[in-house]
Amino acid sequence: MNPNEFGKKLGIGVRVAGRIAQQRAEEAARRKAQTEAENAGRAVGTPAHQQPSRPIPAPNYKEPDYKEKVREIGKNSHKLTRAAGRGMGGFLRPFGRVGGILWLEVTGFFFGLFGLYFAQDIFRTRLSWIAGPQHSRFLMAVALTAIFGYLSVSAFWRARRK
């Protein structure tokens, strides 16, 4: 069973179960109100067998044909769901685009900060660039500055293209 069919059947089942529960709750409330009315109508101190008896009316509603309702709901539910999904997606699309651009710019900014930090280390160890005591540190700072500079520039470039 594919996920769309399962979701449709699950949604239909939930709606039908909700309607059944609602009808049963209304029926229970109706019965409770009726018994309260009967209890209020009894005279105080009079035994129950001497009270005038009122016939309990039969429910006056017809039990709906659930299979037919399920078919009817199933025919139209996918159209409504699809239309609602398109509407929400169309509403959120600009926010997703702006959020993506903002994310690229923020990450580009932080990559730029790391690049500047390693560029300071290049400046500090610039005299050891050939064979000084901090030669390996200088080379590491150059490599990390290049990497973070590339990441920063590419993030801003991708944000601009979006």
ChimeraX attribute file (.defattr): number of C-alpha atoms within 10 A of each C-alpha:
attribute: neighborCount
match mode: 1-to-1
recipient: residues
	/A:1	5
	/A:2	6
	/A:3	8
	/A:4	10
	/A:5	11
	/A:6	11
	/A:7	11
	/A:8	16
	/A:9	14
	/A:10	12
	/A:11	15
	/A:12	18
	/A:13	13
	/A:14	12
	/A:15	14
	/A:16	17
	/A:17	12
	/A:18	12
	/A:19	13
	/A:20	14
	/A:21	12
	/A:22	12
	/A:23	13
	/A:24	12
	/A:25	12
	/A:26	12
	/A:27	13
	/A:28	12
	/A:29	12
	/A:30	13
	/A:31	13
	/A:32	12
	/A:33	12
	/A:34	14
	/A:35	13
	/A:36	11
	/A:37	11
	/A:38	13
	/A:39	12
	/A:40	10
	/A:41	11
	/A:42	15
	/A:43	11
	/A:44	9
	/A:45	6
	/A:46	9
	/A:47	9
	/A:48	12
	/A:49	7
	/A:50	9
	/A:51	12
	/A:52	9
	/A:53	10
	/A:54	7
	/A:55	6
	/A:56	9
	/A:57	7
	/A:58	6
	/A:59	8
	/A:60	6
	/A:61	6
	/A:62	6
	/A:63	7
	/A:64	9
	/A:65	8
	/A:66	12
	/A:67	10
	/A:68	10
	/A:69	13
	/A:70	15
	/A:71	11
	/A:72	11
	/A:73	16
	/A:74	15
	/A:75	10
	/A:76	10
	/A:77	14
	/A:78	14
	/A:79	11
	/A:80	10
	/A:81	12
	/A:82	10
	/A:83	12
	/A:84	12
	/A:85	12
	/A:86	12
	/A:87	11
	/A:88	10
	/A:89	12
	/A:90	11
	/A:91	11
	/A:92	11
	/A:93	11
	/A:94	11
	/A:95	11
	/A:96	12
	/A:97	13
	/A:98	13
	/A:99	12
	/A:100	15
	/A:101	18
	/A:102	14
	/A:103	14
	/A:104	20
	/A:105	21
	/A:106	16
	/A:107	15
	/A:108	23
	/A:109	17
	/A:110	14
	/A:111	21
	/A:112	20
	/A:113	16
	/A:114	16
	/A:115	24
	/A:116	16
	/A:117	15
	/A:118	22
	/A:119	20
	/A:120	13
	/A:121	17
	/A:122	22
	/A:123	12
	/A:124	12
	/A:125	19
	/A:126	15
	/A:127	14
	/A:128	16
	/A:129	16
	/A:130	12
	/A:131	9
	/A:132	13
	/A:133	12
	/A:134	15
	/A:135	16
	/A:136	15
	/A:137	16
	/A:138	24
	/A:139	17
	/A:140	14
	/A:141	21
	/A:142	18
	/A:143	16
	/A:144	19
	/A:145	24
	/A:146	15
	/A:147	14
	/A:148	21
	/A:149	21
	/A:150	15
	/A:151	19
	/A:152	23
	/A:153	16
	/A:154	15
	/A:155	22
	/A:156	19
	/A:157	14
	/A:158	14
	/A:159	19
	/A:160	11
	/A:161	8
	/A:162	11
